[in-house]
């Protein structure tokens, strides 16, 4: 049973790393979504957190925009961290059983925004205060589900970052957010020796998938891959939401 569990972990993170290698994001989103089919969001996050931190730190320093990113996004990152810390009990408290429903809904929303290419615009003079509000909401959502892309991703696209700067900005932002989540998990005693082996296997598989994805990026159209990836996330989100809602209603 344990061996089969590790094989599933390796397969999930190989796929998630491949997606990240091709389109520059998606490792926590894909892995949380797939793992939530067979475990709770908090259990999934204990496995996702270390590979996410390591791969995001690597992405943080690939590029020359770090100083500008920190200058523009510090309210978003600070308020996200505060929101995550404030919502520390959401994954383990009385409403934890509803986390999979919320996760499924967020995956579906994320996919719909991507598929419709819905775009917002934020004026430079409003970046700081809107970024703070977005960060607070993102932090609470991330504390409850482990997913940090809503509404932070649309905001970073709305402030007009260029492609390479946006990819690096995602690395910086997700590094801050996952470190804040790691603090919550450690404080709750959920990151321990039992999560070490799955975490190591997940990290190795994620990097292998990333390098594979980067190698095929030049041989395929990333936009085509991204469209099918978003369709898959939409279907997965709908499945998670419906199945988890049925289970919650049956338990009541």
Rosetta blueprint (number, residue, H / E / L):
1 X L
2 X H
3 X H
4 X H
5 X H
6 X H
7 X H
8 X H
9 X H
10 X H
11 X H
12 X H
13 X H
14 X H
15 X H
16 X H
17 X H
18 X H
19 X H
20 X H
21 X H
22 X H
23 X H
24 X L
25 X L
26 X L
27 X H
28 X H
29 X H
30 X H
31 X H
32 X H
33 X H
34 X H
35 X H
36 X L
37 X L
38 X L
39 X L
40 X L
41 X H
42 X H
43 X H
44 X H
45 X H
46 X H
47 X H
48 X H
49 X H
50 X H
51 X H
52 X H
53 X H
54 X H
55 X H
56 X H
57 X H
58 X H
59 X H
60 X H
61 X L
62 X L
63 X L
64 X L
65 X L
66 X H
67 X H
68 X H
69 X H
70 X H
71 X H
72 X H
73 X H
74 X H
75 X H
76 X H
77 X H
78 X H
79 X H
80 X H
81 X H
82 X H
83 X H
84 X H
85 X H
86 X H
87 X L
88 X L
89 X L
90 X L
91 X L
92 X L
93 X L
94 X L
95 X L
96 X H
97 X H
98 X H
99 X H
100 X H
101 X H
102 X H
103 X H
104 X H
105 X H
106 X H
107 X H
108 X H
109 X H
110 X H
111 X H
112 X H
113 X H
114 X H
115 X H
116 X H
117 X L
118 X L
119 X L
120 X L
121 X L
122 X L
123 X L
124 X H
125 X H
126 X H
127 X H
128 X H
129 X H
130 X H
131 X H
132 X H
133 X H
134 X H
135 X H
136 X H
137 X H
138 X H
139 X H
140 X H
141 X H
142 X H
143 X H
144 X H
145 X H
146 X L
147 X L
148 X L
149 X L
150 X L
151 X L
152 X H
153 X H
154 X H
155 X H
156 X H
157 X H
158 X H
159 X L
160 X L
161 X L
162 X L
163 X H
164 X H
165 X H
166 X H
167 X H
168 X H
169 X H
170 X H
171 X H
172 X H
173 X H
174 X H
175 X H
176 X H
177 X H
178 X H
179 X H
180 X H
181 X H
182 X H
183 X H
184 X H
185 X H
186 X H
187 X H
188 X L
189 X L
190 X L
191 X L
192 X L
193 X H
194 X H
195 X H
196 X H
197 X H
198 X H
199 X H
200 X H
201 X H
202 X H
203 X H
204 X H
205 X H
206 X H
207 X H
208 X H
209 X H
210 X H
211 X H
212 X H
213 X H
214 X H
215 X H
216 X H
217 X H
218 X L
219 X L
220 X L
221 X L
222 X H
223 X H
224 X H
225 X H
226 X H
227 X H
228 X H
229 X H
230 X H
231 X H
232 X H
233 X H
234 X H
235 X H
236 X H
237 X H
238 X H
239 X H
240 X H
241 X H
242 X H
243 X H
244 X H
245 X H
246 X H
247 X H
248 X H
249 X H
250 X H
251 X H
252 X L
